[in-house]
């Protein structure tokens, strides 16, 4: 890809600080999963442009959310990335993979339709194998996901796993992971988490999972379509 594509991606936005995205206009791919520690792609671009020797490849030993890899791809630099967190490794690979946006849209329709009729007896076995505080009834009256919310997440995940196209499977699994905090009873505060105010008194309808996932997938597919070249 050319530098012109990079400029189109970052849209000449103004940064609050070159080392962080905080307070700056969001750009494509960054909303696939909110990653507070991510730094701005402009920092990577600056390092490439100001290098005294031409940069043809880049090794990033701490891949994180994939800012370096994606910026390098936009600028015609070959990225090699290392990331030990399995979810973040999938997130990086999902961002730098080439897709057909029409095929992704069709796959999304199948996933939503399939999940709608999914009643999976394995869900209860899953609940018994996870930390007790993950799913209602939890421990001492505390849990992260209401039971019907967790079942809806599980139904979508099972539908995603039925994708025959492995890159598509990874793409949608990453996006599902990106909405989990938003449909849970907790919020992330720095590197920790705390329960939402009055969380026990509110009861979310499981359709919030469908809506959040579908919305995230539509935005991501638009990102793919816009930068497909």
BELFEN-V753820 format. One line per field, one symbol per residue. phi: phi as a letter, one per 20 degrees, with the letter a starting at -180 (. if undefined). psi: psi as a letter, one per 30 degrees, with the letter a starting at -180 (. if undefined). burial: 1 if it has 24 or more other ideal C-beta (glycine too) atoms within 12 Angstrom, else 0. A space follows every 50 residues. Layout:
phi = ???
psi = ???
burial = ???
This chain:
phi = .efffffffellfeefbfebegndffcgnfefbfcgefeffffffffffe ffcgedbbddfcflengfffffffemdfeccdbefgfffffffffeeecd ffffffffgfffffffdecdffgfffgfddgfefcgemclmcbedfgfff fffffffffffeffefffgfgfffffffdfffdeeccecmedbbffflff edcffgfffgffffffffffffgfffdfe
psi = llfeeeeeefgglkkekfflfkflkklkffgekkjefklkffeeeeeeeg kflkjflkkjfiebggeeeeeeeeggkjkkkkkfjeeeeeeeeeegkklj eeeeeeeeeeeeeeeegjjjffeeeeefflkffekkfakhgkleklefee eeeeeeeeeeffkfjeeeeeeeeeeeeffeefgagllkjbgallklkgef fkjkkfffeeeeeeeeeeeeeeeeeegf.
burial = 00000100110000000000100100111111101001111101101100 00001001010011111111111110101010100011111111111010 10011011011100100101001000100000011101000111111011 11111111111010001111111111111111111100000000000010 00010101110111011011101100100
